[in-house]
Amino acid sequence: MNEKQEQLSTNHLLGIKDLNKQDIELILDTAQNFKDILNRPIKKVPSLRDITIANIFFENSTRTRLSFELAEKRLSADTINFSASSSSVSKGETLIDTVKNILAMKVDIVVMRHPFAGAGRFLSRNIDAHIVNAGDGAHEHPTQALLDSFSIRERLGEVAGKKVVIVGDILHSRVALSNILCLQKLGAEVMVCGPTTLIPKYIDSLGVKVEHNLRKALEWCDVANMLRIQLERQDIAYFPSLREYVMLYGLNKEILDSLDKPITVMHPGPINRGVEVTSDVADSDHAIILDQVENGVAVRMAVLYLLAGKRS
């Protein structure tokens, strides 16, 4: 049996595609230790007391940004929060100049969300700091995939051998791609389900099953991850109406109760109640949506801790 990996094989978290299975398991195991700490009366540890982290968000975000900020505070790191809309970026400053100015403040780790795919990789080649990709365009969102896998492992005992269907707007979702890669590396079977217009053409190359009938997908799976319809990224109409989408791909309690086995329901948030899932599904015992939020802090603590440990 192989010895457990003690350190990440990469200096950055740019995407799940850059991690091996041992990296992912190390992050999840470390996150479990941090979750145990978060459930103690004193939730703060001094692990990153000498580390400075810059949170740079070029796109609006509430849940991800707050989750990273809380993770950093729990680790006792010093943090700088930077919003592009109220910065020199709006005056024409380039990405690399912005980050170099922040690095002049002696920052060790940069957590960045950016509307363009590959922005984090570009930075990692040009600046001397660990980069954590908090979402780049419709490309990847690695910490979301890690917390989703952590949540599945917590609920079902393990990820290997489980059947997971990702439902909805696969085409515009960075969550979908990262989840597919992460789940496959951990040994799960993955299916995507949605309208033909929202399933990307390259999906076959990822080795996932494709299903356009929600009931068939739900009868197959152990876990259903219901994605938000990203209307803000859609420049054309991908389906006739939201009402028709809800009729074909919305998950309600009636469908859930009619299945011949219990399934676990997930959602990366924010939820459009009554669209992807009804309120009685979101608030049911089947759903682990709030667990995902809690686990996100522990997983992001693990990522930051492990990257900080690789400082030269």
N, C-alpha and C positions, 0 to 999 in steps of 0.2 A: 504494500500500500504506500502511495506517495506521501511524503511529509507535507504538512500543511504549509502553505505559502505564508510568510510572515510580513512581506512587504509588497506593495503594488509594483507591477512590472512596468508601469508608465508614470511619467512625471506630471501628467495632466489628466483631467477627466473631460475629454472632448466628445466622446461618444461611446456607446456600448461596443461598437465594432472594434475599438482599440483595446478592449479588455479581454482577458482569457477567463475561462471558467473559474480558475483559482482566485483571480482578482475579485470576481463577483462574490464568491463564497467568503473571501476575507472581509469584504465590505459588509456583507450581511451578518456575519458572525460578530464583527466589531459593532455594528449597529445594535445587535441584541444586547451587548454589554452596556451600551449607552442607554438603551431603552430601560434596562433595569435601574440605571442611575436616575433617569427621568421620573421613575415611580417612587423615588425616595423623597423624604421631606425636604432635604437640601439637594436641589437639582443641579447645582453648579459645580464644575470641576476645573482645576487650574491647568488643564492639559495644554492649552494654547495661549498661556498668559503672555508670552513674549512674541506672539504672532500678530501681524496687522493684515486685515482682510478688507479689500475694496469690493463693494457690491455695485456693479455698473449695469444699469438696466436701460437699454435703448428702446425697449418696448414696455408698455404698461404691464404691470404684474402686481398682484396683491398677495395671493397665497404663496407662490414660490419665493418671492422676496422676503415676506415675513417669516417663512419657514427657515430660510438661510440665516436671517438676522437672529432669530431665536437660537438656532444651532450654534452660531458664533458666540452669542452671549453666554450660553450654557457652558461653552468651552473656555470662557474668560478671555477671548481674543479681543483686540482693539479693532473697531470697524469704522469704515468710511462708506457712507451711502451717497451714491451719485445718480441723479436722474438726468437723462440726456435732454429731456424737453425743456429743462430750466438751466441748461448749461451752455458752454461755448460751442457745443456741437450744433446748436440751433443757429449759431453765427458762422458756421462753415468749417469749424475745426475738424480735422480728420480723426478717424478712430485711433490710429497709432499715436498721434500727438496727444490726444486726450489721455490715453493710458500711460504714455511716457511721463506726462505731467503728474499723474497720480503715483507712478512708481518713484518719482523723485521724492515722494514723501516716505519712501522706504517701505513699500507694501510687499508682502510675501506671497499672498494669494489673491487672484482676481476672480470673482464670480461674475459672469457676464451673460446677459440675455441680449440677443441682437436679431433684427429682422432678416438678416442675410445668412444663408447657409454657409458654413465654413469660416465665419468670423473668428471663432475661438481658435481654430487651427492656424489662421493667419497670425493672430496675436502670439501664439505659442512659439512661432518661428522668429518673431521679431522682438520680443521682450523677455527679460529675465525674471519670470515669476511663474508660479503654478497657476494654470488656468482651469477653471471649472465652468463648463458649458451649462448654463441655466436655461437653455433653449435657443436654438439658432434657426430662425425661419420655420419652414415646414420640414426641417431635416431631422434633428435629434433632440431629445430631452432626457439625458441619461439618468439623472437622479430620480425622475418620475418612474422610469422603468425599474430602477433598483428598489424603490419603496413599494412598487406594485408587487414585485417578486417577493420581497420581504413579507408583505401582507398576506400573500398566498401561502407562503411557507408557514407563517404563524397560524393561519386558519386551518390549513389542510395537512400540516405536518411536514410536507416537502413539496417541491415544485416538479421534480422529475416524475414523468409518467402522467402528469395531469393534462387535461384537455382544456385549453383556454380559447374562447372566441372573443375577438375584438370587433365590436359592432359600431357602425356609423361612418363618419367622415374620415376614411383611411387616407384619402388623397391629400388632404391638407394637414394631416396630423403628424407632428413630431413625436408625440407620445406613442403612436402606433408602431413606427419603425423601431424606436428604441425598445419597446416592449417585445416585439417579434424577435429581435436579436438576443435580448436578455433571456427570454423564456426558452428559446431554442438552445442556448448555451448551457442552460440548467437542466435540459432534458425534457421539457414539456412539448406537447403537440399544440400547434397554433392554427387557428382558422380565422379568417376575416369574413365579415358579413355586412352587406350594405347594398345600396343601389349600384348598378354597373358603372354609372357615371362617377361614383365616389370611390371606386376601387382602382388604384393605379395600374398602368399596363405592366410595370416591372414586377408586380407582386409574385408572378410565377417563379421568378429567379430567386426568391427568398425561401422557396420550399414550404409555403403555407397552403392550407386548403382554402378554397373560396366557396362561399355559400351565399345565395341571394334570398333564401327563405329563412326568416328569423326563427320560426318554430323548429325547423330542422336543425339549425345551429344550436339552439338551446337544448334540444334533446340529446345532442352529441356531447355537449361540454360539461365540465365540472365548474368552470368559472366563466362568467360573462362580464367583460370590461366594456361598459357603455360610454362611447366617446361623444363629446359635445359636437354639434353641428357648427362649424366655424364659418358663419355667414360673413364675418369680416374679412376672410381670406378668399371668398368666392366672388370672382368678377363676372361670372355668368350664372344662369339658373341651372343647377345640376339635377333638380327634380321639380315636378310641376308646382307643388305647394308644400308648406310645412305640415299642413293638415294631412296630406297624403303620406308624407314621410312618417308621421306619428302612427298612422293606421298600419303601415307596413313594418316599421322598425322600432316603434316605441314599446318599451317593456312595462306592462302593467301587472297588477297583482293577480288578475284573472288568468293570464298566461302562465305566470310563475306557479300558481297553485295547481294548474292543470298538468304540469310536468310530472313524470313518474319517479322523479328523484329530486332532492333538494340541490340547488346550485347556489354558488356564491356570486353576489353581484357587486361589481366595482365601478367606480367612476372617478376620473382624474380631476374633476371639478374645473370651473364652476358648473353646477348642475342647472340645466334648463328644465325645471320641474314641469312635467306634463308633456315634454318633448322626448328626450332620451328615456327617461324613467318617470313614472308617476310618483307622487309623494308617498303613497302607501308602500311602494317598493323601496324608495330611498330610505324610509324610516323603519323598514322591516328588519327582522333578525337575519334575513338572507344577505343584507347589505353590510359591507365593511368599509363604507366610504369615510366615516369619521376615524376609523382605525388607520386608514391610509394617511390622513392628515397628521395624526399623532406619530405614525411611523416615519413620516417624511422628515421630521426633526431629527430623529435618531439616525436615519440613514445619512442625512447631510452632515451631521456631527462626525460620523464615521469617515466619510469622504474627506472632509477637511482635516481631520486628525491624521489620517493615513498619508495624505499629500504633504502635510507639514512635516511629517517624519522623514520625508525624502529630501529635505533641504540640504544642500551641500555646504 
